Amino acid sequence: MKRQALFILLATVLFICFAAPVALAGPYWTVPVDYDEVHAGYSEFTYYSEIPGILREIETTSERVQIEVIGQSADGHDIFLATVSDPSAGGRLGRYQAFRNMMLRDPEKAQEMMDKGNADFKVPIHIHGSIHGSEQPGTDAALRMLETLAYEDTEEVQHILENTIVLINICVNPDGRIRATRANSVGVDLNRDHITQSQPETLATVEQIVKWNPMIFLDLHGFVSPMLIEPCTPPHNPNYEHDLYLKWALPQAEAMGDAVVANTPYTSYQIPYRDWAAGWDDYPPIFTPMYAMYHGAYGHTLETPRRNNDGVDALYHACMAAATFVSDNRIEMFYDQIEIFKRGVTSWFLDEELFPEAYIIPTDKANQLDPIQAGRVVDFLLFNDIEVKRSVRPFMADGETYPAGTYVVMMNQPKRGLANTILWEGEDISYDIGTMYDISGWNI
């Protein structure tokens, strides 16, 4: 190894206890309502308690929709994922996912198959409804999009169904929706939790991102006027493949904004990357769309202007426009998404100031104060789809000897950006950047 970063875990490191969410079977629509719910004050608002029955009705009357419970909130309320696809594609979802897995295992082969026209696939897009419970229009827009795709037969809907698989997390934060609070029931802002991953709602989202590696990820928020649609201002996290992201994220944002202007009373929109100098950055990986970018997604936060029916309309039309944009550009966008992982596997432009060749996670007492914590970090990396190897014999690195059984995280892997973000010591950007949206530090 030419360059090795030694990652020694200390006894004081913050550890995470987590378990992968499990899809729950059963009659979710019969759960009794034994709590008070706050109304958002506009006619299109849907109470959380109404959502299970609505989803059951859609699932039983549309052959395009499957509903599953992917986890529960901190307060024990179900989190629902709707999967929408052309009925003829239902038996091929596994094959689509297998081809998408190839883009991680062998991205060059996946691109070769595309070049030869041998790749039969649809691309997944993920809609994330109201991670902040008090930003209610996101969930209502997600429900309307689900109903449109479930029942309508317009050219737009058929085009979307022919080219995509639409994943809709209807209500990401049930506790917050019930109470009209930004955070969940234990006071955690879920849109700051995607590296710590301390909450069950976050784990449910991460599991789906890892499972699908969605092409786009739309996180539905409020309230900024004119409507705000990412991509972001600098600084950009150096672990992203930002050039490949921006190539599609910017024109897609413009397509979403144009659809809002064409279909709602709102006459303008703003894109921070295009319109601002600073103040709305994507540096921290704690935000949901930024975390999804490490899994190859073209991630966007959408901030609707108002908590009213017009605000719902704006998010709905933006999401439909994004799905249409992907359907129009599916092959080229997918090719570049594969390129993100190809850069990792082939160590393309391996900046030795940013990426070491590998990280070592010792487990022996000579090099590790707390082997149990080392194991927890390895579990965390694996849950986040990071490849971790374990040595079968002793080896030396940078003059140190490590025994068999030592964990090694190589950087020539498809999701090297996420691996490095979790493990690196960071950088000081305070002298270069004057204004940032939020924190610029994180720790697991």
VOPAGU-2260 file (C-alpha; in pm, 1 decimal, decimal comma):
REM VOPAGU-2260
SITE   aa  ch    i         X         Y         Z
SITE  MET   A    0       0,0       0,0       0,0
SITE  LYS   A    1     149,0     330,0    -108,1
SITE  ARG   A    2     -58,8     543,0     122,6
SITE  GLN   A    3    -244,1     423,8     427,3
SITE  ALA   A    4    -472,4     611,7     666,2
SITE  LEU   A    5    -476,6     460,4    1013,0
SITE  PHE   A    6    -819,7     485,9    1171,3
SITE  ILE   A    7    -783,4     399,4    1540,2
SITE  LEU   A    8   -1113,8     398,2    1723,3
SITE  LEU   A    9   -1102,2     545,2    2073,6
SITE  ALA   A   10   -1307,1     429,0    2369,8
SITE  THR   A   11   -1489,3     761,0    2373,9
SITE  VAL   A   12   -1617,4     736,0    2017,0
SITE  LEU   A   13   -1992,0     773,3    1980,6
SITE  PHE   A   14   -2142,8     438,8    1888,0
SITE  ILE   A   15   -2469,4     354,6    1723,3
SITE  CYS   A   16   -2705,2      70,6    1803,5
SITE  PHE   A   17   -2928,8      -8,1    1511,1
SITE  ALA   A   18   -3116,0    -284,9    1343,0
SITE  ALA   A   19   -3228,6    -297,0     984,1
SITE  PRO   A   20   -3595,9    -211,1     941,9
SITE  VAL   A   21   -3819,0    -506,2     865,2
SITE  ALA   A   22   -4119,6    -490,9     636,5
SITE  LEU   A   23   -4425,4    -555,1     848,1
SITE  ALA   A   24   -4717,6    -764,2     735,7
SITE  GLY   A   25   -5072,3    -730,2     853,8
SITE  PRO   A   26   -5379,9    -509,7     842,9
SITE  TYR   A   27   -5212,4    -173,0     883,4
SITE  TRP   A   28   -5537,8       4,0     791,8
SITE  THR   A   29   -5712,9    -112,6    1111,5
SITE  VAL   A   30   -5480,5      62,3    1358,4
SITE  PRO   A   31   -5701,4     257,8    1603,8
SITE  VAL   A   32   -5658,2     634,2    1634,1
SITE  ASP   A   33   -5585,4     710,4    1998,9
SITE  TYR   A   34   -5408,3    1044,0    1953,6
SITE  ASP   A   35   -5498,5    1402,2    1865,3
SITE  GLU   A   36   -5394,3    1530,2    1523,8
SITE  VAL   A   37   -5322,9    1888,1    1420,4
SITE  HIS   A   38   -5479,3    2011,2    1095,2
SITE  ALA   A   39   -5256,6    2215,9     863,9
SITE  GLY   A   40   -5536,9    2451,7     764,2
SITE  TYR   A   41   -5582,7    2383,6     392,5
SITE  SER   A   42   -5843,4    2168,0     221,3
SITE  GLU   A   43   -5607,5    1919,8      55,5
SITE  PHE   A   44   -5445,0    1828,7     387,6
SITE  THR   A   45   -5461,6    1459,6     479,9
SITE  TYR   A   46   -5446,2    1344,3     841,4
SITE  TYR   A   47   -5189,5    1075,2     909,6
SITE  SER   A   48   -5469,6     851,1    1040,1
SITE  GLU   A   49   -5637,6     868,9     697,1
SITE  ILE   A   50   -5328,9     758,2     505,8
SITE  PRO   A   51   -5344,7     380,2     574,3
SITE  GLY   A   52   -5700,7     352,6     443,8
SITE  ILE   A   53   -5619,6     561,2     136,9
SITE  LEU   A   54   -5320,2     343,0      56,6
SITE  ARG   A   55   -5519,1      24,2     105,7
SITE  GLU   A   56   -5783,0     150,6    -136,4
SITE  ILE   A   57   -5521,4     239,7    -398,0
SITE  GLU   A   58   -5337,9     -90,0    -363,3
SITE  THR   A   59   -5657,3    -295,0    -399,8
SITE  THR   A   60   -5794,2     -97,9    -695,6
SITE  SER   A   61   -5478,9     -34,7    -901,2
SITE  GLU   A   62   -5261,4    -313,4   -1035,0
SITE  ARG   A   63   -4976,0     -64,3   -1069,3
SITE  VAL   A   64   -4921,3     -10,9    -695,4
SITE  GLN   A   65   -4768,5    -212,9    -413,9
SITE  ILE   A   66   -4774,2     -83,6     -55,8
SITE  GLU   A   67   -4540,9    -200,0     218,8
SITE  VAL   A   68   -4461,4     -90,5     570,5
SITE  ILE   A   69   -4086,0     -31,4     575,1
SITE  GLY   A   70   -4053,2      63,2     941,2
SITE  GLN   A   71   -4204,7     256,7    1224,0
SITE  SER   A   72   -4150,2     600,5    1370,1
SITE  ALA   A   73   -4000,7     668,2    1711,2
SITE  ASP   A   74   -4357,3     674,0    1844,3
SITE  GLY   A   75   -4451,6     348,7    1672,7
SITE  HIS   A   76   -4644,1     477,4    1368,2
SITE  ASP   A   77   -4607,9     295,4    1037,6
SITE  ILE   A   78   -4395,8     433,5     753,8
SITE  PHE   A   79   -4536,0     342,4     412,2
SITE  LEU   A   80   -4353,8     293,8      84,0
SITE  ALA   A   81   -4555,2     283,2    -237,3
SITE  THR   A   82   -4390,7     120,9    -538,8
SITE  VAL   A   83   -4549,9     219,7    -868,8
SITE  SER   A   84   -4467,4      43,0   -1193,5
SITE  ASP   A   85   -4618,4     -74,4   -1518,3
SITE  PRO   A   86   -4810,7    -395,8   -1432,6
SITE  SER   A   87   -4621,4    -582,0   -1704,7
SITE  ALA   A   88   -4297,9    -499,9   -1521,0
SITE  GLY   A   89   -4408,1    -652,0   -1192,2
SITE  GLY   A   90   -4236,8    -984,7   -1252,7
SITE  ARG   A   91   -3920,8    -816,3   -1375,7
SITE  LEU   A   92   -3842,6    -591,8   -1079,0
SITE  GLY   A   93   -3583,4    -842,2    -959,5
SITE  ARG   A   94   -3413,1    -837,5   -1299,5
SITE  TYR   A   95   -3406,4    -458,7   -1300,6
SITE  GLN   A   96   -3248,4    -458,7    -957,1
SITE  ALA   A   97   -2995,4    -722,4   -1066,7
SITE  PHE   A   98   -2884,9    -500,2   -1354,4
SITE  ARG   A   99   -2855,6    -205,9   -1117,8
SITE  ASN   A  100   -2644,9    -420,6    -884,7
SITE  MET   A  101   -2414,7    -486,1   -1179,0
SITE  MET   A  102   -2339,8    -114,4   -1195,6
SITE  LEU   A  103   -2180,6    -155,6    -851,2
SITE  ARG   A  104   -2006,5    -490,6    -901,9
SITE  ASP   A  105   -1889,1    -434,7   -1259,5
SITE  PRO   A  106   -1973,3     -83,8   -1383,5
SITE  GLU   A  107   -1765,0    -121,7   -1700,6
SITE  LYS   A  108   -1965,0    -429,0   -1802,3
SITE  ALA   A  109   -2290,1    -247,4   -1729,0
SITE  GLN   A  110   -2185,0      38,4   -1956,6
SITE  GLU   A  111   -2079,4    -208,4   -2226,9
SITE  MET   A  112   -2422,5    -370,9   -2213,9
SITE  MET   A  113   -2583,0     -30,2   -2252,4
SITE  ASP   A  114   -2354,9      55,2   -2545,9
SITE  LYS   A  115   -2462,5    -265,9   -2720,6
SITE  GLY   A  116   -2830,7    -209,1   -2647,0
SITE  ASN   A  117   -2850,4    -522,7   -2432,6
SITE  ALA   A  118   -2975,1    -355,1   -2115,5
SITE  ASP   A  119   -3347,5    -392,8   -2048,4
SITE  PHE   A  120   -3421,3    -178,7   -1749,0
SITE  LYS   A  121   -3635,4      82,2   -1580,1
SITE  VAL   A  122   -3480,9     331,0   -1340,6
SITE  PRO   A  123   -3605,6     394,0    -986,4
SITE  ILE   A  124   -3690,9     742,0    -866,7
SITE  HIS   A  125   -3760,2     816,9    -500,0
SITE  ILE   A  126   -4006,5    1074,4    -364,9
SITE  HIS   A  127   -3965,1    1158,7       5,6
SITE  GLY   A  128   -4271,4    1315,0     166,6
SITE  SER   A  129   -4246,0    1564,8     453,3
SITE  ILE   A  130   -3942,6    1457,5     653,9
SITE  HIS   A  131   -4024,1    1772,2     853,0
SITE  GLY   A  132   -4369,2    1708,5     995,3
SITE  SER   A  133   -4471,8    2073,5     997,7
SITE  GLU   A  134   -4397,7    2105,8     624,7
SITE  GLN   A  135   -4717,3    1919,6     541,2
SITE  PRO   A  136   -4768,0    1981,3     166,0
SITE  GLY   A  137   -4498,8    1724,6      78,6
SITE  THR   A  138   -4706,4    1430,3     195,5
SITE  ASP   A  139   -5019,4    1559,7      22,4
SITE  ALA   A  140   -4826,0    1610,0    -302,2
SITE  ALA   A  141   -4683,5    1257,4    -269,9
SITE  LEU   A  142   -5034,1    1114,2    -225,9
SITE  ARG   A  143   -5161,3    1304,5    -529,9
SITE  MET   A  144   -4870,1    1183,0    -741,6
SITE  LEU   A  145   -4941,0     827,3    -628,5
SITE  GLU   A  146   -5307,7     858,0    -726,4
SITE  THR   A  147   -5216,8    1006,3   -1065,8
SITE  LEU   A  148   -4973,9     726,4   -1148,1
SITE  ALA   A  149   -5208,5     461,6   -1008,9
SITE  TYR   A  150   -5513,3     550,5   -1216,4
SITE  GLU   A  151   -5452,5     790,4   -1503,7
SITE  ASP   A  152   -5365,0     691,8   -1859,8
SITE  THR   A  153   -5235,5    1018,4   -2003,9
SITE  GLU   A  154   -4933,8    1016,9   -2232,1
SITE  GLU   A  155   -4729,6    1165,8   -1947,3
SITE  VAL   A  156   -4826,7     888,0   -1706,0
SITE  GLN   A  157   -4764,6     614,1   -1962,6
SITE  HIS   A  158   -4425,1     763,6   -2045,8
SITE  ILE   A  159   -4327,7     761,9   -1678,3
SITE  LEU   A  160   -4449,1     404,9   -1624,1
SITE  GLU   A  161   -4265,3     280,4   -1933,8
SITE  ASN   A  162   -3930,9     415,5   -1815,3
SITE  THR   A  163   -3927,6     429,7   -1435,3
SITE  ILE   A  164   -4017,6     259,9   -1110,7
SITE  VAL   A  165   -4152,2     525,9    -875,4
SITE  LEU   A  166   -4087,3     480,7    -503,1
SITE  ILE   A  167   -4289,9     711,6    -278,5
SITE  ASN   A  168   -4226,7     732,8      95,7
SITE  ILE   A  169   -4562,5     891,9     164,8
SITE  CYS   A  170   -4506,1    1027,6     514,8
SITE  VAL   A  171   -4146,0    1007,2     630,3
SITE  ASN   A  172   -4218,9    1157,8     973,3
SITE  PRO   A  173   -4556,4    1036,2    1106,1
SITE  ASP   A  174   -4490,9    1172,3    1456,3
SITE  GLY   A  175   -4424,3    1519,5    1321,0
SITE  ARG   A  176   -4728,0    1513,6    1093,8
SITE  ILE   A  177   -4957,7    1415,8    1379,1
SITE  ARG   A  178   -4822,7    1692,6    1603,6
SITE  ALA   A  179   -4736,9    1949,7    1333,2
SITE  THR   A  180   -4375,2    1954,6    1453,8
SITE  ARG   A  181   -4055,2    1968,6    1253,0
SITE  ALA   A  182   -3890,9    1687,3    1451,1
SITE  ASN   A  183   -4013,5    1339,2    1539,4
SITE  SER   A  184   -4158,3    1249,9    1880,6
SITE  VAL   A  185   -3817,8    1240,9    2053,2
SITE  GLY   A  186   -3716,9    1580,9    1919,0
SITE  VAL   A  187   -3474,2    1474,8    1646,2
SITE  ASP   A  188   -3461,6    1664,5    1316,9
SITE  LEU   A  189   -3456,4    1366,8    1081,5
SITE  ASN   A  190   -3300,2    1575,1     804,6
SITE  ARG   A  191   -2985,2    1606,8    1013,6
SITE  ASP   A  192   -2957,4    1235,5    1093,9
SITE  HIS   A  193   -2827,5    1067,0     780,4
SITE  ILE   A  194   -2474,3    1007,9     900,0
SITE  THR   A  195   -2552,4     949,5    1266,5
SITE  GLN   A  196   -2857,0     737,1    1174,4
SITE  SER   A  197   -2988,7     741,2    1528,0
SITE  GLN   A  198   -3361,3     723,5    1447,7
SITE  PRO   A  199   -3580,3     442,2    1311,7
SITE  GLU   A  200   -3724,6     670,2    1044,8
SITE  THR   A  201   -3373,3     735,7     913,2
SITE  LEU   A  202   -3286,3     367,7     909,9
SITE  ALA   A  203   -3597,8     291,4     709,0
SITE  THR   A  204   -3496,9     550,9     448,4
SITE  VAL   A  205   -3133,9     437,7     434,0
SITE  GLU   A  206   -3237,5      77,4     380,4
SITE  GLN   A  207   -3444,9     175,3      76,0
SITE  ILE   A  208   -3169,7     394,9     -69,0
SITE  VAL   A  209   -2921,7     108,2     -36,3
SITE  LYS   A  210   -3171,0    -138,4    -182,5
SITE  TRP   A  211   -3264,0      67,3    -489,4
SITE  ASN   A  212   -2977,8     314,7    -552,8
SITE  PRO   A  213   -3238,9     552,5    -698,3
SITE  MET   A  214   -3153,2     768,1    -996,8
SITE  ILE   A  215   -3317,6    1076,2    -848,9
SITE  PHE   A  216   -3416,7    1158,1    -493,1
SITE  LEU   A  217   -3667,0    1437,7    -429,4
SITE  ASP   A  218   -3704,9    1556,5     -69,1
SITE  LEU   A  219   -4025,1    1760,3     -29,6
SITE  HIS   A  220   -4000,9    2058,0     207,6
SITE  GLY   A  221   -4131,6    2411,4     273,8
SITE  PHE   A  222   -4133,4    2706,8     298,6
SITE  VAL   A  223   -3924,0    2931,0      75,6
SITE  SER   A  224   -4057,2    3192,0    -165,4
SITE  PRO   A  225   -4000,1    3193,9    -458,1
SITE  MET   A  226   -3995,5    2815,2    -466,7
SITE  LEU   A  227   -3644,4    2679,3    -412,8
SITE  ILE   A  228   -3512,8    2378,1    -603,5
SITE  GLU   A  229   -3159,6    2246,4    -555,5
SITE  PRO   A  230   -2870,8    2201,4    -670,3
SITE  CYS   A  231   -2682,3    2401,5    -412,4
SITE  THR   A  232   -2429,6    2678,8    -373,4
SITE  PRO   A  233   -2068,5    2608,6    -277,1
SITE  PRO   A  234   -1902,1    2462,6     -82,9
SITE  HIS   A  235   -1955,9    2118,1    -232,8
SITE  ASN   A  236   -1836,6    1816,0     -40,5
SITE  PRO   A  237   -1522,5    1689,5    -220,0
SITE  ASN   A  238   -1638,8    1329,0    -178,8
SITE  TYR   A  239   -1923,7    1380,5    -427,5
SITE  GLU   A  240   -1871,3    1334,5    -801,3
SITE  HIS   A  241   -2016,4    1681,6    -836,0
SITE  ASP   A  242   -1951,0    1725,2   -1207,4
SITE  LEU   A  243   -2159,9    1418,7   -1295,5
SITE  TYR   A  244   -2429,2    1522,4   -1050,6
SITE  LEU   A  245   -2456,4    1878,7   -1177,9
SITE  LYS   A  246   -2470,1    1771,8   -1543,3
SITE  TRP   A  247   -2823,2    1639,8   -1484,0
SITE  ALA   A  248   -2934,1    1799,7   -1159,0
SITE  LEU   A  249   -2929,1    2154,5   -1294,3
SITE  PRO   A  250   -3139,5    2098,8   -1609,4
SITE  GLN   A  251   -3374,0    1875,9   -1412,1
SITE  ALA   A  252   -3419,9    2153,9   -1154,9
SITE  GLU   A  253   -3502,0    2395,5   -1434,6
SITE  ALA   A  254   -3756,4    2150,1   -1577,7
SITE  MET   A  255   -3920,5    2123,3   -1235,2
SITE  GLY   A  256   -3925,5    2498,9   -1188,4
SITE  ASP   A  257   -4068,0    2561,0   -1534,0
SITE  ALA   A  258   -4348,0    2312,6   -1460,3
SITE  VAL   A  259   -4432,3    2496,7   -1137,9
SITE  VAL   A  260   -4454,9    2830,1   -1321,4
SITE  ALA   A  261   -4667,0    2676,5   -1598,4
SITE  ASN   A  262   -4917,0    2502,7   -1369,0
SITE  THR   A  263   -4951,2    2709,6   -1051,3
SITE  PRO   A  264   -5001,6    3074,6    -950,5
SITE  TYR   A  265   -4630,1    3102,3    -875,3
SITE  THR   A  266   -4449,5    3305,9   -1139,7
SITE  SER   A  267   -4086,1    3232,2   -1051,8
SITE  TYR   A  268   -3853,0    2989,1    -879,0
SITE  GLN   A  269   -3492,0    2991,4    -763,1
SITE  ILE   A  270   -3203,1    2747,7    -790,1
SITE  PRO   A  271   -2929,7    2824,5    -535,8
SITE  TYR   A  272   -2647,1    2698,3    -760,7
SITE  ARG   A  273   -2765,2    2920,0   -1044,8
SITE  ASP   A  274   -2896,7    3222,2    -855,4
SITE  TRP   A  275   -2703,5    3256,4    -527,9
SITE  ALA   A  276   -2338,0    3308,3    -439,4
SITE  ALA   A  277   -2353,9    3121,3    -106,1
SITE  GLY   A  278   -2577,5    3024,7     182,9
SITE  TRP   A  279   -2745,5    2703,6      65,2
SITE  ASP   A  280   -2467,9    2447,7      33,0
SITE  ASP   A  281   -2457,2    2069,4       5,0
SITE  TYR   A  282   -2140,8    2016,6     206,3
SITE  PRO   A  283   -2275,7    1818,8     506,3
SITE  PRO   A  284   -2387,0    1462,4     425,4
SITE  ILE   A  285   -2644,3    1477,5     705,2
SITE  PHE   A  286   -2926,7    1590,0     473,1
SITE  THR   A  287   -3128,8    1318,2     302,1
SITE  PRO   A  288   -3067,1    1420,1     -63,1
SITE  MET   A  289   -2696,9    1472,0       4,6
SITE  TYR   A  290   -2672,4    1127,7     164,3
SITE  ALA   A  291   -2855,7     978,6    -135,7
SITE  MET   A  292   -2598,3    1137,2    -368,1
SITE  TYR   A  293   -2335,0     902,0    -225,1
SITE  HIS   A  294   -2547,2     616,7    -359,8
SITE  GLY   A  295   -2551,5     764,9    -709,0
SITE  ALA   A  296   -2870,5     970,8    -686,9
SITE  TYR   A  297   -2926,5    1310,8    -841,0
SITE  GLY   A  298   -3058,8    1455,1    -516,2
SITE  HIS   A  299   -3279,6    1763,5    -473,3
SITE  THR   A  300   -3443,3    1943,5    -184,3
SITE  LEU   A  301   -3763,4    2117,3    -296,9
SITE  GLU   A  302   -3895,9    2404,1     -82,1
SITE  THR   A  303   -4253,5    2492,2    -166,8
SITE  PRO   A  304   -4355,7    2856,4    -106,4
SITE  ARG   A  305   -4669,6    2817,4     106,2
SITE  ARG   A  306   -4854,4    2587,7     344,1
SITE  ASN   A  307   -5169,1    2576,2     131,3
SITE  ASN   A  308   -5319,2    2401,8    -170,2
SITE  ASP   A  309   -5097,8    2603,0    -405,6
SITE  GLY   A  310   -4798,9    2475,0    -211,0
SITE  VAL   A  311   -4918,0    2119,0    -267,4
SITE  ASP   A  312   -4966,0    2194,5    -637,8
SITE  ALA   A  313   -4610,8    2325,4    -669,8
SITE  LEU   A  314   -4452,9    2012,0    -523,6
SITE  TYR   A  315   -4680,8    1782,4    -722,5
SITE  HIS   A  316   -4603,2    1943,7   -1057,8
SITE  ALA   A  317   -4231,1    1955,8    -976,3
SITE  CYS   A  318   -4228,0    1582,9    -899,6
SITE  MET   A  319   -4420,4    1493,4   -1214,5
SITE  ALA   A  320   -4183,4    1708,2   -1420,4
SITE  ALA   A  321   -3882,4    1536,4   -1265,1
SITE  ALA   A  322   -4026,4    1193,6   -1346,0
SITE  THR   A  323   -4086,1    1305,6   -1704,0
SITE  PHE   A  324   -3734,1    1448,4   -1728,2
SITE  VAL   A  325   -3589,5    1113,8   -1618,3
SITE  SER   A  326   -3811,1     929,4   -1864,8
SITE  ASP   A  327   -3684,6    1155,0   -2146,2
SITE  ASN   A  328   -3317,9    1115,1   -2049,4
SITE  ARG   A  329   -3313,2     774,0   -1881,8
SITE  ILE   A  330   -3032,4     611,3   -2079,9
SITE  GLU   A  331   -2787,4     902,3   -2066,3
SITE  MET   A  332   -2856,5     969,6   -1697,7
SITE  PHE   A  333   -2810,9     603,8   -1610,9
SITE  TYR   A  334   -2483,7     587,0   -1804,3
SITE  ASP   A  335   -2348,6     876,6   -1598,2
SITE  GLN   A  336   -2483,4     726,8   -1276,2
SITE  ILE   A  337   -2281,9     413,9   -1354,4
SITE  GLU   A  338   -1981,3     638,4   -1417,1
SITE  ILE   A  339   -2001,0     756,4   -1054,5
SITE  PHE   A  340   -1941,5     400,9    -933,3
SITE  LYS   A  341   -1688,7     328,6   -1209,2
SITE  ARG   A  342   -1473,9     614,7   -1082,1
SITE  GLY   A  343   -1469,1     452,7    -741,0
SITE  VAL   A  344   -1390,7     101,0    -861,3
SITE  THR   A  345   -1113,1     216,7   -1097,3
SITE  SER   A  346    -973,2     477,1    -854,4
SITE  TRP   A  347   -1031,6     744,7   -1116,9
SITE  PHE   A  348    -867,4    1072,5   -1018,5
SITE  LEU   A  349    -762,9     934,8    -681,7
SITE  ASP   A  350    -671,9    1256,0    -500,4
SITE  GLU   A  351    -418,7    1135,3    -244,5
SITE  GLU   A  352    -482,4    1444,6     -34,8
SITE  LEU   A  353    -844,2    1338,2      -0,1
SITE  PHE   A  354    -851,1     960,4     -43,2
SITE  PRO   A  355    -604,2     726,6     122,4
SITE  GLU   A  356    -554,4     389,6     -39,5
SITE  ALA   A  357    -735,8     230,1     252,1
SITE  TYR   A  358    -845,8     269,4     611,3
SITE  ILE   A  359    -750,4      16,0     877,2
SITE  ILE   A  360    -987,3     -67,8    1162,0
SITE  PRO   A  361    -787,6    -270,9    1415,0
SITE  THR   A  362    -955,9    -517,5    1645,9
SITE  ASP   A  363    -659,0    -637,7    1852,8
SITE  LYS   A  364    -593,0    -488,7    2195,9
SITE  ALA   A  365    -247,4    -369,0    2096,5
SITE  ASN   A  366    -393,0    -129,7    1840,0
SITE  GLN   A  367    -752,4     -80,7    1953,6
SITE  LEU   A  368    -881,9      50,3    2285,0
SITE  ASP   A  369   -1228,1     -97,0    2233,5
SITE  PRO   A  370   -1266,1    -386,5    1985,9
SITE  ILE   A  371   -1642,8    -392,9    2042,1
SITE  GLN   A  372   -1670,9     -39,7    1911,6
SITE  ALA   A  373   -1462,2    -136,9    1610,9
SITE  GLY   A  374   -1716,3    -407,1    1534,9
SITE  ARG   A  375   -2000,6    -156,0    1564,1
SITE  VAL   A  376   -1835,6      73,7    1311,8
SITE  VAL   A  377   -1788,9    -218,3    1071,8
SITE  ASP   A  378   -2157,7    -305,1    1108,4
SITE  PHE   A  379   -2244,5      57,6    1038,1
SITE  LEU   A  380   -2030,6      60,8     722,6
SITE  LEU   A  381   -2187,5    -260,1     596,2
SITE  PHE   A  382   -2540,1    -130,9     660,2
SITE  ASN   A  383   -2450,3     169,4     444,0
SITE  ASP   A  384   -2334,0     -55,6     158,6
SITE  ILE   A  385   -1961,7       2,6     215,2
SITE  GLU   A  386   -1729,5    -286,0     130,0
SITE  VAL   A  387   -1519,0    -399,9     426,1
SITE  LYS   A  388   -1250,8    -666,6     398,0
SITE  ARG   A  389   -1091,1    -868,0     677,1
SITE  SER   A  390    -730,2    -978,7     658,6
SITE  VAL   A  391    -663,3   -1353,0     662,6
SITE  ARG   A  392    -301,2   -1314,0     767,9
SITE  PRO   A  393     -85,1   -1054,3     948,0
SITE  PHE   A  394      34,1    -758,1     741,6
SITE  MET   A  395     235,6    -439,5     774,7
SITE  ALA   A  396     127,3     -86,5     681,7
SITE  ASP   A  397     320,0     234,6     745,6
SITE  GLY   A  398     561,1      45,7     969,5
SITE  GLU   A  399     286,9    -103,2    1189,7
SITE  THR   A  400     204,9    -473,4    1212,0
SITE  TYR   A  401    -159,0    -582,6    1220,0
SITE  PRO   A  402    -278,4    -934,6    1298,3
SITE  ALA   A  403    -509,2   -1154,4    1096,0
SITE  GLY   A  404    -869,8   -1047,3    1144,1
SITE  THR   A  405    -799,4    -674,9    1104,1
SITE  TYR   A  406   -1065,2    -488,6     905,8
SITE  VAL   A  407    -959,8    -294,6     596,4
SITE  VAL   A  408   -1175,9     -51,9     399,0
SITE  MET   A  409   -1024,1     -13,6      52,3
SITE  MET   A  410   -1097,3     303,0    -141,6
SITE  ASN   A  411   -1118,9     133,7    -483,1
SITE  GLN   A  412   -1486,0      56,2    -432,6
SITE  PRO   A  413   -1805,3     192,0    -592,5
SITE  LYS   A  414   -1917,7     402,5    -296,8
SITE  ARG   A  415   -1576,5     533,1    -199,9
SITE  GLY   A  416   -1718,4     881,1    -141,9
SITE  LEU   A  417   -1946,8     763,8     137,2
SITE  ALA   A  418   -1676,4     542,3     287,8
SITE  ASN   A  419   -1435,1     833,5     295,1
SITE  THR   A  420   -1695,2    1074,6     430,8
SITE  ILE   A  421   -1763,8     842,9     724,1
SITE  LEU   A  422   -1399,6     767,8     802,4
SITE  TRP   A  423   -1185,3    1067,0     705,7
SITE  GLU   A  424   -1062,6    1322,0     954,5
SITE  GLY   A  425   -1215,6    1607,1     754,9
SITE  GLU   A  426   -1083,9    1941,0     639,7
SITE  ASP   A  427   -1089,9    2298,7     760,1
SITE  ILE   A  428   -1280,6    2515,8     515,5
SITE  SER   A  429   -1348,8    2804,1     753,9
SITE  TYR   A  430   -1090,6    3028,1     585,7
SITE  ASP   A  431   -1241,5    2979,4     240,4
SITE  ILE   A  432   -1614,9    2996,1     304,4
SITE  GLY   A  433   -1802,0    3284,0     458,8
SITE  THR   A  434   -2163,4    3163,9     468,7
SITE  MET   A  435   -2298,5    2810,8     504,2
SITE  TYR   A  436   -2653,6    2688,7     545,3
SITE  ASP   A  437   -2593,9    2467,0     848,2
SITE  ILE   A  438   -2321,2    2271,8    1022,9
SITE  SER   A  439   -2006,7    2167,0     842,8
SITE  GLY   A  440   -1900,1    1893,9    1085,6
SITE  TRP   A  441   -2036,4    1551,2    1170,1
SITE  ASN   A  442   -1939,5    1237,2    1357,2
SITE  ILE   A  443   -2067,3     884,7    1385,6
